[in-house]
């Protein structure tokens, strides 16, 4: 199957989101079909044991996802 660049990028971003969805302290915020040339989004870092709200937010980690297709 041959994928275009948009499909490859979407698959890569989805994989990153899926991986970090299991984390209790890092939560992905990666908009789909992002047009920002530098960052694809961010991972929000929360204090361990917190309720993942604004009071336990440590800060964002700006993220760029690099993808490519392998056969």
CHARMM internal coordinates of N, CA and C (Angstrom, degrees):
IC EDIT
DIST 1 N 1 CA 1.4420
DIST 1 CA 1 C 1.5278
ANGL 1 N 1 CA 1 C 107.86
DIST 1 C 2 N 1.3040
ANGL 1 CA 1 C 2 N 116.69
DIHE 1 N 1 CA 1 C 2 N 135.10
DIST 2 N 2 CA 1.4581
ANGL 1 C 2 N 2 CA 122.27
DIHE 1 CA 1 C 2 N 2 CA 178.77
DIST 2 CA 2 C 1.5246
ANGL 2 N 2 CA 2 C 107.84
DIHE 1 C 2 N 2 CA 2 C -104.62
DIST 2 C 3 N 1.3307
ANGL 2 CA 2 C 3 N 115.85
DIHE 2 N 2 CA 2 C 3 N 126.06
DIST 3 N 3 CA 1.4556
ANGL 2 C 3 N 3 CA 121.81
DIHE 2 CA 2 C 3 N 3 CA 179.89
DIST 3 CA 3 C 1.5219
ANGL 3 N 3 CA 3 C 109.59
DIHE 2 C 3 N 3 CA 3 C -106.81
DIST 3 C 4 N 1.3338
ANGL 3 CA 3 C 4 N 116.13
DIHE 3 N 3 CA 3 C 4 N 146.15
DIST 4 N 4 CA 1.4639
ANGL 3 C 4 N 4 CA 118.28
DIHE 3 CA 3 C 4 N 4 CA 174.59
DIST 4 CA 4 C 1.5358
ANGL 4 N 4 CA 4 C 108.71
DIHE 3 C 4 N 4 CA 4 C -84.96
DIST 4 C 5 N 1.3254
ANGL 4 CA 4 C 5 N 116.62
DIHE 4 N 4 CA 4 C 5 N 172.98
DIST 5 N 5 CA 1.4631
ANGL 4 C 5 N 5 CA 121.00
DIHE 4 CA 4 C 5 N 5 CA -175.12
DIST 5 CA 5 C 1.5245
ANGL 5 N 5 CA 5 C 112.95
DIHE 4 C 5 N 5 CA 5 C -60.25
DIST 5 C 6 N 1.3343
ANGL 5 CA 5 C 6 N 117.45
DIHE 5 N 5 CA 5 C 6 N -37.33
DIST 6 N 6 CA 1.4641
ANGL 5 C 6 N 6 CA 120.70
DIHE 5 CA 5 C 6 N 6 CA 179.57
DIST 6 CA 6 C 1.5212
ANGL 6 N 6 CA 6 C 110.64
DIHE 5 C 6 N 6 CA 6 C -64.57
DIST 6 C 7 N 1.3267
ANGL 6 CA 6 C 7 N 117.61
DIHE 6 N 6 CA 6 C 7 N -41.93
DIST 7 N 7 CA 1.4603
ANGL 6 C 7 N 7 CA 121.24
DIHE 6 CA 6 C 7 N 7 CA 179.16
DIST 7 CA 7 C 1.5290
ANGL 7 N 7 CA 7 C 110.98
DIHE 6 C 7 N 7 CA 7 C -65.76
DIST 7 C 8 N 1.3116
ANGL 7 CA 7 C 8 N 117.03
DIHE 7 N 7 CA 7 C 8 N -39.25
DIST 8 N 8 CA 1.4633
ANGL 7 C 8 N 8 CA 121.22
DIHE 7 CA 7 C 8 N 8 CA 179.32
DIST 8 CA 8 C 1.5291
ANGL 8 N 8 CA 8 C 109.85
DIHE 7 C 8 N 8 CA 8 C -65.79
DIST 8 C 9 N 1.3355
ANGL 8 CA 8 C 9 N 116.94
DIHE 8 N 8 CA 8 C 9 N -44.87
DIST 9 N 9 CA 1.4683
ANGL 8 C 9 N 9 CA 120.05
DIHE 8 CA 8 C 9 N 9 CA 179.09
DIST 9 CA 9 C 1.5234
ANGL 9 N 9 CA 9 C 111.02
DIHE 8 C 9 N 9 CA 9 C -63.87
DIST 9 C 10 N 1.3264
ANGL 9 CA 9 C 10 N 116.94
DIHE 9 N 9 CA 9 C 10 N -42.93
DIST 10 N 10 CA 1.4671
ANGL 9 C 10 N 10 CA 120.72
DIHE 9 CA 9 C 10 N 10 CA 178.90
DIST 10 CA 10 C 1.5246
ANGL 10 N 10 CA 10 C 111.07
DIHE 9 C 10 N 10 CA 10 C -60.37
DIST 10 C 11 N 1.3266
ANGL 10 CA 10 C 11 N 117.34
DIHE 10 N 10 CA 10 C 11 N -43.30
DIST 11 N 11 CA 1.4652
ANGL 10 C 11 N 11 CA 120.85
DIHE 10 CA 10 C 11 N 11 CA 178.83
DIST 11 CA 11 C 1.5199
ANGL 11 N 11 CA 11 C 110.91
DIHE 10 C 11 N 11 CA 11 C -63.10
DIST 11 C 12 N 1.3237
ANGL 11 CA 11 C 12 N 117.86
DIHE 11 N 11 CA 11 C 12 N -40.22
DIST 12 N 12 CA 1.4609
ANGL 11 C 12 N 12 CA 121.36
DIHE 11 CA 11 C 12 N 12 CA 179.22
DIST 12 CA 12 C 1.5186
ANGL 12 N 12 CA 12 C 112.52
DIHE 11 C 12 N 12 CA 12 C -65.98
DIST 12 C 13 N 1.3260
ANGL 12 CA 12 C 13 N 116.81
DIHE 12 N 12 CA 12 C 13 N -45.74
DIST 13 N 13 CA 1.4650
ANGL 12 C 13 N 13 CA 120.68
DIHE 12 CA 12 C 13 N 13 CA 178.63
DIST 13 CA 13 C 1.5218
ANGL 13 N 13 CA 13 C 110.16
DIHE 12 C 13 N 13 CA 13 C -63.87
DIST 13 C 14 N 1.3296
ANGL 13 CA 13 C 14 N 117.83
DIHE 13 N 13 CA 13 C 14 N -40.94
DIST 14 N 14 CA 1.4613
ANGL 13 C 14 N 14 CA 121.25
DIHE 13 CA 13 C 14 N 14 CA 177.76
DIST 14 CA 14 C 1.5281
ANGL 14 N 14 CA 14 C 111.33
DIHE 13 C 14 N 14 CA 14 C -61.08
DIST 14 C 15 N 1.3290
ANGL 14 CA 14 C 15 N 117.25
DIHE 14 N 14 CA 14 C 15 N -38.80
DIST 15 N 15 CA 1.4648
ANGL 14 C 15 N 15 CA 120.83
DIHE 14 CA 14 C 15 N 15 CA 179.45
DIST 15 CA 15 C 1.5227
ANGL 15 N 15 CA 15 C 110.68
DIHE 14 C 15 N 15 CA 15 C -65.62
DIST 15 C 16 N 1.3226
ANGL 15 CA 15 C 16 N 117.54
DIHE 15 N 15 CA 15 C 16 N -40.96
DIST 16 N 16 CA 1.4687
ANGL 15 C 16 N 16 CA 120.86
DIHE 15 CA 15 C 16 N 16 CA 178.27
DIST 16 CA 16 C 1.5235
ANGL 16 N 16 CA 16 C 110.06
DIHE 15 C 16 N 16 CA 16 C -65.07
DIST 16 C 17 N 1.3324
ANGL 16 CA 16 C 17 N 116.99
DIHE 16 N 16 CA 16 C 17 N -45.25
DIST 17 N 17 CA 1.4698
ANGL 16 C 17 N 17 CA 120.69
DIHE 16 CA 16 C 17 N 17 CA 178.36
DIST 17 CA 17 C 1.5261
ANGL 17 N 17 CA 17 C 111.14
DIHE 16 C 17 N 17 CA 17 C -59.89
DIST 17 C 18 N 1.3167
ANGL 17 CA 17 C 18 N 116.36
DIHE 17 N 17 CA 17 C 18 N -46.37
DIST 18 N 18 CA 1.4622
ANGL 17 C 18 N 18 CA 120.50
DIHE 17 CA 17 C 18 N 18 CA -178.78
DIST 18 CA 18 C 1.5230
ANGL 18 N 18 CA 18 C 111.37
DIHE 17 C 18 N 18 CA 18 C -60.90
DIST 18 C 19 N 1.3273
ANGL 18 CA 18 C 19 N 117.04
DIHE 18 N 18 CA 18 C 19 N -42.15
DIST 19 N 19 CA 1.4615
ANGL 18 C 19 N 19 CA 120.96
DIHE 18 CA 18 C 19 N 19 CA -179.70
DIST 19 CA 19 C 1.5287
ANGL 19 N 19 CA 19 C 110.82
DIHE 18 C 19 N 19 CA 19 C -62.39
DIST 19 C 20 N 1.3405
ANGL 19 CA 19 C 20 N 117.23
DIHE 19 N 19 CA 19 C 20 N -47.96
DIST 20 N 20 CA 1.4595
ANGL 19 C 20 N 20 CA 119.90
DIHE 19 CA 19 C 20 N 20 CA -175.86
DIST 20 CA 20 C 1.5227
ANGL 20 N 20 CA 20 C 113.43
DIHE 19 C 20 N 20 CA 20 C -80.15
DIST 20 C 21 N 1.3118
ANGL 20 CA 20 C 21 N 119.05
DIHE 20 N 20 CA 20 C 21 N -10.66
DIST 21 N 21 CA 1.4599
ANGL 20 C 21 N 21 CA 120.40
DIHE 20 CA 20 C 21 N 21 CA 175.52
DIST 21 CA 21 C 1.5298
ANGL 21 N 21 CA 21 C 111.94
DIHE 20 C 21 N 21 CA 21 C -64.88
DIST 21 C 22 N 1.3242
ANGL 21 CA 21 C 22 N 117.74
DIHE 21 N 21 CA 21 C 22 N -17.68
DIST 22 N 22 CA 1.4614
ANGL 21 C 22 N 22 CA 121.26
DIHE 21 CA 21 C 22 N 22 CA 178.43
DIST 22 CA 22 C 1.5245
ANGL 22 N 22 CA 22 C 112.10
DIHE 21 C 22 N 22 CA 22 C -89.40
DIST 22 C 23 N 1.3228
ANGL 22 CA 22 C 23 N 118.17
DIHE 22 N 22 CA 22 C 23 N -5.27
DIST 23 N 23 CA 1.4594
ANGL 22 C 23 N 23 CA 122.29
DIHE 22 CA 22 C 23 N 23 CA -179.10
DIST 23 CA 23 C 1.5208
ANGL 23 N 23 CA 23 C 110.57
DIHE 22 C 23 N 23 CA 23 C -83.29
DIST 23 C 24 N 1.3282
ANGL 23 CA 23 C 24 N 116.02
DIHE 23 N 23 CA 23 C 24 N 144.08
DIST 24 N 24 CA 1.4592
ANGL 23 C 24 N 24 CA 120.06
DIHE 23 CA 23 C 24 N 24 CA 177.16
DIST 24 CA 24 C 1.5214
ANGL 24 N 24 CA 24 C 112.03
DIHE 23 C 24 N 24 CA 24 C -91.63
DIST 24 C 25 N 1.3329
ANGL 24 CA 24 C 25 N 117.57
DIHE 24 N 24 CA 24 C 25 N -13.97
DIST 25 N 25 CA 1.4565
ANGL 24 C 25 N 25 CA 119.90
DIHE 24 CA 24 C 25 N 25 CA -176.89
DIST 25 CA 25 C 1.5324
ANGL 25 N 25 CA 25 C 113.63
DIHE 24 C 25 N 25 CA 25 C -118.07
DIST 25 C 26 N 1.3245
ANGL 25 CA 25 C 26 N 118.81
DIHE 25 N 25 CA 25 C 26 N -15.92
DIST 26 N 26 CA 1.4638
ANGL 25 C 26 N 26 CA 122.38
DIHE 25 CA 25 C 26 N 26 CA 178.33
DIST 26 CA 26 C 1.5244
ANGL 26 N 26 CA 26 C 109.61
DIHE 25 C 26 N 26 CA 26 C -118.44
DIST 26 C 27 N 1.3244
ANGL 26 CA 26 C 27 N 115.73
DIHE 26 N 26 CA 26 C 27 N 125.81
DIST 27 N 27 CA 1.4587
ANGL 26 C 27 N 27 CA 119.99
DIHE 26 CA 26 C 27 N 27 CA 179.94
DIST 27 CA 27 C 1.5267
ANGL 27 N 27 CA 27 C 109.32
DIHE 26 C 27 N 27 CA 27 C -125.86
DIST 27 C 28 N 1.3353
ANGL 27 CA 27 C 28 N 117.43
DIHE 27 N 27 CA 27 C 28 N 126.36
DIST 28 N 28 CA 1.4668
ANGL 27 C 28 N 28 CA 120.11
DIHE 27 CA 27 C 28 N 28 CA -177.44
DIST 28 CA 28 C 1.5224
ANGL 28 N 28 CA 28 C 112.50
DIHE 27 C 28 N 28 CA 28 C -73.44
DIST 28 C 29 N 1.3121
ANGL 28 CA 28 C 29 N 114.80
DIHE 28 N 28 CA 28 C 29 N 143.34
DIST 29 N 29 CA 1.4574
ANGL 28 C 29 N 29 CA 122.71
DIHE 28 CA 28 C 29 N 29 CA 171.29
DIST 29 CA 29 C 1.5232
ANGL 29 N 29 CA 29 C 105.81
DIHE 28 C 29 N 29 CA 29 C -134.74
DIST 29 C 30 N 1.3406
ANGL 29 CA 29 C 30 N 115.09
DIHE 29 N 29 CA 29 C 30 N 82.79
DIST 30 N 30 CA 1.4640
ANGL 29 C 30 N 30 CA 122.21
DIHE 29 CA 29 C 30 N 30 CA -173.39
DIST 30 CA 30 C 1.5274
ANGL 30 N 30 CA 30 C 108.92
DIHE 29 C 30 N 30 CA 30 C -121.76
DIST 30 C 31 N 1.3342
ANGL 30 CA 30 C 31 N 117.40
DIHE 30 N 30 CA 30 C 31 N 96.12
DIST 31 N 31 CA 1.4630
ANGL 30 C 31 N 31 CA 119.74
DIHE 30 CA 30 C 31 N 31 CA -178.73
DIST 31 CA 31 C 1.5347
ANGL 31 N 31 CA 31 C 111.92
DIHE 30 C 31 N 31 CA 31 C -61.52
DIST 31 C 32 N 1.2982
ANGL 31 CA 31 C 32 N 116.45
DIHE 31 N 31 CA 31 C 32 N 145.53
DIST 32 N 32 CA 1.4660
ANGL 31 C 32 N 32 CA 121.72
DIHE 31 CA 31 C 32 N 32 CA 178.52
DIST 32 CA 32 C 1.5232
ANGL 32 N 32 CA 32 C 110.54
DIHE 31 C 32 N 32 CA 32 C -74.87
DIST 32 C 33 N 1.3367
ANGL 32 CA 32 C 33 N 115.99
DIHE 32 N 32 CA 32 C 33 N 143.64
DIST 33 N 33 CA 1.4624
ANGL 32 C 33 N 33 CA 123.69
DIHE 32 CA 32 C 33 N 33 CA 178.88
DIST 33 CA 33 C 1.5288
ANGL 33 N 33 CA 33 C 111.60
DIHE 32 C 33 N 33 CA 33 C 50.68
DIST 33 C 34 N 1.3324
ANGL 33 CA 33 C 34 N 114.63
DIHE 33 N 33 CA 33 C 34 N 46.02
DIST 34 N 34 CA 1.4575
ANGL 33 C 34 N 34 CA 122.17
DIHE 33 CA 33 C 34 N 34 CA -179.80
DIST 34 CA 34 C 1.5228
ANGL 34 N 34 CA 34 C 110.18
DIHE 33 C 34 N 34 CA 34 C -63.90
DIST 34 C 35 N 1.3210
ANGL 34 CA 34 C 35 N 117.84
DIHE 34 N 34 CA 34 C 35 N 138.81
DIST 35 N 35 CA 1.4598
ANGL 34 C 35 N 35 CA 122.20
DIHE 34 CA 34 C 35 N 35 CA -179.06
DIST 35 CA 35 C 1.5267
ANGL 35 N 35 CA 35 C 112.63
DIHE 34 C 35 N 35 CA 35 C -106.45
DIST 35 C 36 N 1.3415
ANGL 35 CA 35 C 36 N 117.65
DIHE 35 N 35 CA 35 C 36 N 0.93
DIST 36 N 36 CA 1.4557
ANGL 35 C 36 N 36 CA 120.89
DIHE 35 CA 35 C 36 N 36 CA 178.20
DIST 36 CA 36 C 1.5267
ANGL 36 N 36 CA 36 C 108.71
DIHE 35 C 36 N 36 CA 36 C -69.04
DIST 36 C 37 N 1.3398
ANGL 36 CA 36 C 37 N 118.78
DIHE 36 N 36 CA 36 C 37 N 123.26
DIST 37 N 37 CA 1.4695
ANGL 36 C 37 N 37 CA 120.01
DIHE 36 CA 36 C 37 N 37 CA -174.57
DIST 37 CA 37 C 1.5235
ANGL 37 N 37 CA 37 C 114.70
DIHE 36 C 37 N 37 CA 37 C -72.40
DIST 37 C 38 N 1.3344
ANGL 37 CA 37 C 38 N 118.43
DIHE 37 N 37 CA 37 C 38 N -16.50
DIST 38 N 38 CA 1.4610
ANGL 37 C 38 N 38 CA 120.59
DIHE 37 CA 37 C 38 N 38 CA -175.66
DIST 38 CA 38 C 1.5222
ANGL 38 N 38 CA 38 C 112.17
DIHE 37 C 38 N 38 CA 38 C -101.36
DIST 38 C 39 N 1.3372
ANGL 38 CA 38 C 39 N 118.01
DIHE 38 N 38 CA 38 C 39 N -49.55
DIST 39 N 39 CA 1.4633
ANGL 38 C 39 N 39 CA 121.81
DIHE 38 CA 38 C 39 N 39 CA -175.41
DIST 39 CA 39 C 1.5225
ANGL 39 N 39 CA 39 C 110.89
DIHE 38 C 39 N 39 CA 39 C -117.59
DIST 39 C 40 N 1.3331
ANGL 39 CA 39 C 40 N 116.03
DIHE 39 N 39 CA 39 C 40 N 144.88
DIST 40 N 40 CA 1.4641
ANGL 39 C 40 N 40 CA 121.00
DIHE 39 CA 39 C 40 N 40 CA 174.01
DIST 40 CA 40 C 1.5208
ANGL 40 N 40 CA 40 C 111.43
DIHE 39 C 40 N 40 CA 40 C -90.94
DIST 40 C 41 N 1.2924
ANGL 40 CA 40 C 41 N 117.33
DIHE 40 N 40 CA 40 C 41 N -14.96
DIST 41 N 41 CA 1.4535
ANGL 40 C 41 N 41 CA 121.96
DIHE 40 CA 40 C 41 N 41 CA -179.14
DIST 41 CA 41 C 1.5069
ANGL 41 N 41 CA 41 C 109.27
DIHE 40 C 41 N 41 CA 41 C 158.05
DIST 41 C 42 N 1.3202
ANGL 41 CA 41 C 42 N 115.60
DIHE 41 N 41 CA 41 C 42 N -148.95
DIST 42 N 42 CA 1.4564
ANGL 41 C 42 N 42 CA 119.12
DIHE 41 CA 41 C 42 N 42 CA -179.04
DIST 42 CA 42 C 1.5183
ANGL 42 N 42 CA 42 C 110.61
DIHE 41 C 42 N 42 CA 42 C -151.24
DIST 42 C 43 N 1.3128
ANGL 42 CA 42 C 43 N 114.50
DIHE 42 N 42 CA 42 C 43 N 158.70
DIST 43 N 43 CA 1.4523
ANGL 42 C 43 N 43 CA 122.65
DIHE 42 CA 42 C 43 N 43 CA 169.36
DIST 43 CA 43 C 1.5196
ANGL 43 N 43 CA 43 C 105.86
DIHE 42 C 43 N 43 CA 43 C -104.85
DIST 43 C 44 N 1.3078
ANGL 43 CA 43 C 44 N 117.12
DIHE 43 N 43 CA 43 C 44 N 126.36
DIST 44 N 44 CA 1.4617
ANGL 43 C 44 N 44 CA 120.90
DIHE 43 CA 43 C 44 N 44 CA 179.70
DIST 44 CA 44 C 1.5225
ANGL 44 N 44 CA 44 C 108.38
DIHE 43 C 44 N 44 CA 44 C -89.39
DIST 44 C 45 N 1.3254
ANGL 44 CA 44 C 45 N 116.42
DIHE 44 N 44 CA 44 C 45 N 123.95
DIST 45 N 45 CA 1.4622
ANGL 44 C 45 N 45 CA 122.78
DIHE 44 CA 44 C 45 N 45 CA -177.32
DIST 45 CA 45 C 1.5205
ANGL 45 N 45 CA 45 C 109.44
DIHE 44 C 45 N 45 CA 45 C -99.28
DIST 45 C 46 N 1.3405
ANGL 45 CA 45 C 46 N 115.60
DIHE 45 N 45 CA 45 C 46 N 122.19
DIST 46 N 46 CA 1.4592
ANGL 45 C 46 N 46 CA 122.15
DIHE 45 CA 45 C 46 N 46 CA -179.84
DIST 46 CA 46 C 1.5193
ANGL 46 N 46 CA 46 C 110.51
DIHE 45 C 46 N 46 CA 46 C -113.79
DIST 46 C 47 N 1.3180
ANGL 46 CA 46 C 47 N 116.42
DIHE 46 N 46 CA 46 C 47 N 156.29
DIST 47 N 47 CA 1.4608
ANGL 46 C 47 N 47 CA 121.43
DIHE 46 CA 46 C 47 N 47 CA 176.72
DIST 47 CA 47 C 1.5233
ANGL 47 N 47 CA 47 C 109.50
DIHE 46 C 47 N 47 CA 47 C -66.07
DIST 47 C 48 N 1.3373
ANGL 47 CA 47 C 48 N 117.11
DIHE 47 N 47 CA 47 C 48 N 140.38
DIST 48 N 48 CA 1.4656
ANGL 47 C 48 N 48 CA 119.65
DIHE 47 CA 47 C 48 N 48 CA 177.48
DIST 48 CA 48 C 1.5329
ANGL 48 N 48 CA 48 C 110.34
DIHE 47 C 48 N 48 CA 48 C -60.73
DIST 48 C 49 N 1.3132
ANGL 48 CA 48 C 49 N 116.31
DIHE 48 N 48 CA 48 C 49 N 138.35
DIST 49 N 49 CA 1.4585
ANGL 48 C 49 N 49 CA 121.84
DIHE 48 CA 48 C 49 N 49 CA 178.17
DIST 49 CA 49 C 1.5161
ANGL 49 N 49 CA 49 C 114.08
DIHE 48 C 49 N 49 CA 49 C 79.41
DIST 49 C 50 N 1.3197
ANGL 49 CA 49 C 50 N 117.34
DIHE 49 N 49 CA 49 C 50 N -0.27
DIST 50 N 50 CA 1.4583
ANGL 49 C 50 N 50 CA 120.60
DIHE 49 CA 49 C 50 N 50 CA 179.48
DIST 50 CA 50 C 1.5132
ANGL 50 N 50 CA 50 C 110.99
DIHE 49 C 50 N 50 CA 50 C -81.03
DIST 50 C 51 N 1.3254
ANGL 50 CA 50 C 51 N 115.51
DIHE 50 N 50 CA 50 C 51 N 178.52
DIST 51 N 51 CA 1.4602
ANGL 50 C 51 N 51 CA 121.02
DIHE 50 CA 50 C 51 N 51 CA -179.38
DIST 51 CA 51 C 1.5162
ANGL 51 N 51 CA 51 C 112.33
DIHE 50 C 51 N 51 CA 51 C -95.25
DIST 51 C 52 N 1.3318
ANGL 51 CA 51 C 52 N 117.60
DIHE 51 N 51 CA 51 C 52 N 11.76
DIST 52 N 52 CA 1.4636
ANGL 51 C 52 N 52 CA 122.83
DIHE 51 CA 51 C 52 N 52 CA 179.44
DIST 52 CA 52 C 1.5236
ANGL 52 N 52 CA 52 C 111.35
DIHE 51 C 52 N 52 CA 52 C 54.28
DIST 52 C 53 N 1.3256
ANGL 52 CA 52 C 53 N 115.15
DIHE 52 N 52 CA 52 C 53 N 50.37
DIST 53 N 53 CA 1.4536
ANGL 52 C 53 N 53 CA 121.28
DIHE 52 CA 52 C 53 N 53 CA 173.84
DIST 53 CA 53 C 1.5263
ANGL 53 N 53 CA 53 C 108.11
DIHE 52 C 53 N 53 CA 53 C -122.98
DIST 53 C 54 N 1.3208
ANGL 53 CA 53 C 54 N 117.71
DIHE 53 N 53 CA 53 C 54 N -176.20
DIST 54 N 54 CA 1.4604
ANGL 53 C 54 N 54 CA 120.76
DIHE 53 CA 53 C 54 N 54 CA -175.28
DIST 54 CA 54 C 1.5229
ANGL 54 N 54 CA 54 C 112.97
DIHE 53 C 54 N 54 CA 54 C -59.59
DIST 54 C 55 N 1.3196
ANGL 54 CA 54 C 55 N 118.07
DIHE 54 N 54 CA 54 C 55 N -32.41
DIST 55 N 55 CA 1.4686
ANGL 54 C 55 N 55 CA 119.87
DIHE 54 CA 54 C 55 N 55 CA -177.91
DIST 55 CA 55 C 1.5300
ANGL 55 N 55 CA 55 C 112.31
DIHE 54 C 55 N 55 CA 55 C -72.60
DIST 55 C 56 N 1.3261
ANGL 55 CA 55 C 56 N 118.56
DIHE 55 N 55 CA 55 C 56 N -22.78
DIST 56 N 56 CA 1.4671
ANGL 55 C 56 N 56 CA 120.49
DIHE 55 CA 55 C 56 N 56 CA 179.06
DIST 56 CA 56 C 1.5288
ANGL 56 N 56 CA 56 C 112.58
DIHE 55 C 56 N 56 CA 56 C -103.83
DIST 56 C 57 N 1.3403
ANGL 56 CA 56 C 57 N 116.57
DIHE 56 N 56 CA 56 C 57 N 4.14
DIST 57 N 57 CA 1.4647
ANGL 56 C 57 N 57 CA 120.91
DIHE 56 CA 56 C 57 N 57 CA 179.50
DIST 57 CA 57 C 1.5228
ANGL 57 N 57 CA 57 C 109.83
DIHE 56 C 57 N 57 CA 57 C -74.12
DIST 57 C 58 N 1.3276
ANGL 57 CA 57 C 58 N 116.38
DIHE 57 N 57 CA 57 C 58 N 122.94
DIST 58 N 58 CA 1.4591
ANGL 57 C 58 N 58 CA 121.56
DIHE 57 CA 57 C 58 N 58 CA 175.49
DIST 58 CA 58 C 1.5249
ANGL 58 N 58 CA 58 C 108.90
DIHE 57 C 58 N 58 CA 58 C -83.41
DIST 58 C 59 N 1.3283
ANGL 58 CA 58 C 59 N 117.07
DIHE 58 N 58 CA 58 C 59 N -43.67
DIST 59 N 59 CA 1.4554
ANGL 58 C 59 N 59 CA 120.58
DIHE 58 CA 58 C 59 N 59 CA 177.49
DIST 59 CA 59 C 1.5119
ANGL 59 N 59 CA 59 C 111.76
DIHE 58 C 59 N 59 CA 59 C 159.08
DIST 59 C 60 N 1.3413
ANGL 59 CA 59 C 60 N 116.01
DIHE 59 N 59 CA 59 C 60 N 174.49
DIST 60 N 60 CA 1.4596
ANGL 59 C 60 N 60 CA 120.44
DIHE 59 CA 59 C 60 N 60 CA -179.84
DIST 60 CA 60 C 1.5214
ANGL 60 N 60 CA 60 C 111.56
DIHE 59 C 60 N 60 CA 60 C -90.26
DIST 60 C 61 N 1.3125
ANGL 60 CA 60 C 61 N 115.51
DIHE 60 N 60 CA 60 C 61 N 151.45
DIST 61 N 61 CA 1.4604
ANGL 60 C 61 N 61 CA 122.94
DIHE 60 CA 60 C 61 N 61 CA 170.29
DIST 61 CA 61 C 1.5275
ANGL 61 N 61 CA 61 C 105.30
DIHE 60 C 61 N 61 CA 61 C -115.45
DIST 61 C 62 N 1.3278
ANGL 61 CA 61 C 62 N 116.56
DIHE 61 N 61 CA 61 C 62 N 106.81
DIST 62 N 62 CA 1.4635
ANGL 61 C 62 N 62 CA 120.06
DIHE 61 CA 61 C 62 N 62 CA -179.13
DIST 62 CA 62 C 1.5272
ANGL 62 N 62 CA 62 C 109.22
DIHE 61 C 62 N 62 CA 62 C -66.32
DIST 62 C 63 N 1.3233
ANGL 62 CA 62 C 63 N 115.50
DIHE 62 N 62 CA 62 C 63 N 137.63
DIST 63 N 63 CA 1.4565
ANGL 62 C 63 N 63 CA 121.49
DIHE 62 CA 62 C 63 N 63 CA -169.23
DIST 63 CA 63 C 1.5251
ANGL 63 N 63 CA 63 C 111.35
DIHE 62 C 63 N 63 CA 63 C -132.72
DIST 63 C 64 N 1.3054
ANGL 63 CA 63 C 64 N 114.67
DIHE 63 N 63 CA 63 C 64 N 140.80
DIST 64 N 64 CA 1.4590
ANGL 63 C 64 N 64 CA 120.83
DIHE 63 CA 63 C 64 N 64 CA 170.97
DIST 64 CA 64 C 1.5230
ANGL 64 N 64 CA 64 C 107.14
DIHE 63 C 64 N 64 CA 64 C -125.61
DIST 64 C 65 N 1.3259
ANGL 64 CA 64 C 65 N 116.91
DIHE 64 N 64 CA 64 C 65 N 126.22
DIST 65 N 65 CA 1.4533
ANGL 64 C 65 N 65 CA 122.73
DIHE 64 CA 64 C 65 N 65 CA -178.84
DIST 65 CA 65 C 1.5284
ANGL 65 N 65 CA 65 C 108.16
DIHE 64 C 65 N 65 CA 65 C -97.64
DIST 65 C 66 N 1.3228
ANGL 65 CA 65 C 66 N 116.53
DIHE 65 N 65 CA 65 C 66 N 123.21
DIST 66 N 66 CA 1.4516
ANGL 65 C 66 N 66 CA 121.94
DIHE 65 CA 65 C 66 N 66 CA 176.47
DIST 66 CA 66 C 1.5322
ANGL 66 N 66 CA 66 C 108.17
DIHE 65 C 66 N 66 CA 66 C -103.71
DIST 66 C 67 N 1.3100
ANGL 66 CA 66 C 67 N 116.50
DIHE 66 N 66 CA 66 C 67 N 128.44
DIST 67 N 67 CA 1.4666
ANGL 66 C 67 N 67 CA 120.35
DIHE 66 CA 66 C 67 N 67 CA -177.54
DIST 67 CA 67 C 1.5203
ANGL 67 N 67 CA 67 C 110.70
DIHE 66 C 67 N 67 CA 67 C -130.03
DIST 67 C 68 N 1.3134
ANGL 67 CA 67 C 68 N 113.93
DIHE 67 N 67 CA 67 C 68 N 155.45
DIST 68 N 68 CA 1.4631
ANGL 67 C 68 N 68 CA 120.76
DIHE 67 CA 67 C 68 N 68 CA 170.06
DIST 68 CA 68 C 1.5136
ANGL 68 N 68 CA 68 C 107.97
DIHE 67 C 68 N 68 CA 68 C -157.17
DIST 68 C 69 N 1.2885
ANGL 68 CA 68 C 69 N 116.00
DIHE 68 N 68 CA 68 C 69 N 160.12
DIST 69 N 69 CA 1.4641
ANGL 68 C 69 N 69 CA 121.58
DIHE 68 CA 68 C 69 N 69 CA -176.79
DIST 69 CA 69 C 1.5173
ANGL 69 N 69 CA 69 C 109.90
DIHE 68 C 69 N 69 CA 69 C -97.69
DIST 69 C 70 N 1.3166
ANGL 69 CA 69 C 70 N 116.75
DIHE 69 N 69 CA 69 C 70 N 133.74
DIST 70 N 70 CA 1.4560
ANGL 69 C 70 N 70 CA 122.26
DIHE 69 CA 69 C 70 N 70 CA 176.53
DIST 70 CA 70 C 1.5211
ANGL 70 N 70 CA 70 C 108.50
DIHE 69 C 70 N 70 CA 70 C -116.81
DIST 70 C 71 N 1.3045
ANGL 70 CA 70 C 71 N 115.80
DIHE 70 N 70 CA 70 C 71 N 144.69
DIST 71 N 71 CA 1.4779
ANGL 70 C 71 N 71 CA 119.03
DIHE 70 CA 70 C 71 N 71 CA 177.84
DIST 71 CA 71 C 1.5024
ANGL 71 N 71 CA 71 C 110.30
DIHE 70 C 71 N 71 CA 71 C -92.07
END
COOR INIT
IC SEED 1 N 1 CA 1 C
IC BUILD
